[in-house]
Amino acid sequence: MKKSLLTASILAAGLAFSGASQAVVVASSTLNVSATVAVDCAVTTTAVNFGSLTATQYSTASGNVSVTCTTGTPYTITLDGGLNSPNTGTRSMKHSVDGVSLAVYALTSDIGLITPWGDSGFASTYPWGGGVADTSNGAAQPHPVYGQASATSPLTNLPSPAGVYSDTVNVTVNY
């Protein structure tokens, strides 16, 4: 009987120690994580190059304005009058050598060259056309720019002198 009692005591002590060594104390909490997604837009462009112009024909060309904004952001793309707009409702490229001669061009948002693309209602440097509105899907969204040019001066309606002509148009994304 002593042997059984001793075995039972050893067994009980072993179980008691084994239970205590396996008991785990747990403490828990939560970790809050947050961020604010800012409304943001970026814009890139592809140039409109009319190539060689003649005094008797119009030349057409296209470029692109690509906009990437935070998903769901409504925006409007506007194009100003350029550096050489003589305030006649036309845009003009300036002769690179004489710095005076102009060649007329137009920029539109449609391939039919009907809807002038300007900044009416925004900066109004080119109020003869409005902006192009869209809502972002989070990816780069292309917006074609269509153009038509002539080697004609908007001031005299006469052919412009031969040479290289250029202009710079500011693209603004209003969001």
C-alpha positions as CSV (number, residue, x, y, z in Angstrom):
1,M,0.0,0.0,0.0
2,K,2.9,2.3,0.7
3,K,4.2,1.6,-2.7
4,S,0.9,2.5,-4.3
5,L,0.6,5.6,-2.2
6,L,4.1,6.7,-3.2
7,T,3.4,6.0,-6.8
8,A,0.2,8.0,-6.7
9,S,1.9,10.9,-4.9
10,I,4.7,11.0,-7.5
11,L,2.2,10.8,-10.3
12,A,0.1,13.6,-8.9
13,A,3.1,15.7,-8.3
14,G,4.3,15.1,-11.9
15,L,0.9,16.1,-13.3
16,A,0.8,19.2,-11.1
17,F,4.2,20.3,-12.4
18,S,3.4,19.4,-16.0
19,G,0.2,21.5,-15.8
20,A,2.0,24.5,-14.3
21,S,4.7,24.4,-16.9
22,Q,2.2,24.4,-19.8
23,A,0.0,27.1,-18.5
24,V,0.5,30.3,-20.6
25,V,-0.4,33.7,-19.5
26,V,-1.9,35.7,-22.5
27,A,-2.3,39.5,-22.7
28,S,-3.7,41.1,-25.8
29,S,-4.5,44.4,-27.3
30,T,-5.2,46.0,-30.7
31,L,-3.1,48.0,-33.0
32,N,-4.9,50.7,-35.0
33,V,-3.5,51.4,-38.5
34,S,-4.8,54.3,-40.5
35,A,-3.9,56.5,-43.5
36,T,-5.5,59.3,-45.5
37,V,-5.5,58.9,-49.2
38,A,-4.9,62.4,-50.6
39,V,-6.6,63.6,-53.7
40,D,-3.8,64.0,-56.3
41,C,-3.4,64.2,-60.0
42,A,-0.4,64.0,-62.4
43,V,-0.4,64.9,-66.1
44,T,1.8,64.0,-69.0
45,T,1.6,65.1,-72.6
46,T,2.6,64.1,-76.1
47,A,3.3,66.9,-78.5
48,V,1.2,68.0,-81.5
49,N,3.6,68.2,-84.5
50,F,2.0,69.6,-87.7
51,G,5.1,68.8,-89.8
52,S,5.5,70.8,-93.0
53,L,2.9,73.5,-93.7
54,T,2.0,75.0,-97.0
55,A,0.3,78.3,-97.7
56,T,-2.6,76.6,-99.5
57,Q,-3.4,73.6,-97.3
58,Y,-4.3,72.8,-93.8
59,S,-2.3,70.2,-91.9
60,T,-3.8,68.1,-89.1
61,A,-2.1,66.3,-86.3
62,S,-2.8,64.9,-82.9
63,G,-1.1,64.7,-79.5
64,N,-2.3,63.5,-76.1
65,V,-2.9,64.7,-72.5
66,S,-2.8,61.8,-70.1
67,V,-4.1,62.3,-66.6
68,T,-3.7,60.0,-63.5
69,C,-5.6,60.9,-60.4
70,T,-6.8,59.3,-57.2
71,T,-9.6,57.0,-58.0
72,G,-13.0,58.7,-58.2
73,T,-11.6,62.2,-58.5
74,P,-13.5,64.4,-61.0
75,Y,-11.2,66.7,-63.0
76,T,-11.2,69.1,-65.9
77,I,-8.3,69.5,-68.3
78,T,-7.8,73.0,-69.7
79,L,-5.4,74.4,-72.4
80,D,-4.4,78.0,-72.3
81,G,-4.0,80.3,-75.3
82,G,-0.3,79.6,-75.7
83,L,2.5,82.1,-75.7
84,N,1.7,83.7,-79.0
85,S,-2.1,84.0,-79.1
86,P,-2.9,87.4,-80.6
87,N,-6.3,87.5,-78.8
88,T,-8.3,87.0,-82.0
89,G,-9.8,83.6,-81.1
90,T,-6.9,81.8,-82.7
91,R,-3.7,80.3,-81.4
92,S,-0.5,81.0,-83.2
93,M,3.0,79.6,-83.5
94,K,5.8,82.1,-83.7
95,H,8.7,82.1,-86.2
96,S,11.9,80.9,-84.5
97,V,14.2,83.3,-86.3
98,D,12.4,86.6,-86.8
99,G,10.3,86.2,-83.6
100,V,7.5,88.2,-85.2
101,S,5.8,86.1,-87.9
102,L,2.9,83.9,-86.9
103,A,1.2,80.7,-88.3
104,V,-2.3,80.0,-87.1
105,Y,-3.4,76.7,-85.5
106,A,-6.4,75.3,-83.6
107,L,-6.6,72.6,-80.8
108,T,-9.8,70.7,-80.3
109,S,-11.0,67.8,-78.2
110,D,-12.7,66.0,-81.1
111,I,-11.4,64.4,-84.2
112,G,-13.8,66.4,-86.3
113,L,-12.0,69.6,-85.2
114,I,-15.3,71.1,-84.0
115,T,-15.0,71.7,-80.3
116,P,-12.2,74.2,-79.4
117,W,-10.2,73.2,-76.3
118,G,-9.5,76.1,-74.1
119,D,-9.8,77.3,-70.5
120,S,-13.1,79.2,-70.4
121,G,-14.5,79.2,-66.9
122,F,-11.0,78.7,-65.4
123,A,-8.1,81.0,-66.3
124,S,-9.9,82.2,-69.4
125,T,-6.7,82.9,-71.3
126,Y,-8.4,81.1,-74.2
127,P,-12.1,81.7,-73.6
128,W,-13.2,80.5,-77.0
129,G,-13.2,76.9,-75.8
130,G,-13.9,75.0,-72.6
131,G,-12.1,72.2,-70.8
132,V,-12.5,68.5,-71.0
133,A,-14.1,66.9,-67.9
134,D,-13.6,63.3,-66.7
135,T,-13.6,61.2,-63.5
136,S,-10.5,59.2,-62.6
137,N,-10.4,55.4,-62.5
138,G,-7.0,55.5,-60.8
139,A,-5.1,54.6,-64.0
140,A,-3.6,56.9,-66.6
141,Q,-6.4,58.2,-68.8
142,P,-5.6,59.4,-72.3
143,H,-7.3,62.5,-73.8
144,P,-6.4,63.0,-77.4
145,V,-5.7,66.6,-78.6
146,Y,-6.6,67.2,-82.2
147,G,-5.1,70.1,-84.2
148,Q,-5.2,71.9,-87.5
149,A,-2.6,74.4,-88.7
150,S,-2.1,76.7,-91.6
151,A,0.9,78.7,-92.8
152,T,-1.3,81.8,-92.6
153,S,-0.8,84.7,-90.3
154,P,-3.8,85.3,-88.1
155,L,-3.1,89.0,-88.2
156,T,-2.8,89.5,-92.0
157,N,-4.5,86.4,-93.5
158,L,-1.4,86.2,-95.7
159,P,1.0,83.3,-96.0
160,S,3.6,83.2,-93.3
161,P,7.4,83.3,-94.2
162,A,9.2,80.0,-94.5
163,G,10.9,78.8,-91.3
164,V,10.3,76.9,-88.1
165,Y,7.3,77.9,-86.0
166,S,6.4,76.8,-82.5
167,D,4.3,77.6,-79.5
168,T,4.0,76.4,-75.9
169,V,0.5,75.7,-74.4
170,N,0.1,75.2,-70.7
171,V,-2.0,72.2,-69.7
172,T,-3.8,72.5,-66.3
173,V,-5.7,69.7,-64.5
174,N,-8.3,71.3,-62.2
175,Y,-9.5,68.9,-59.5
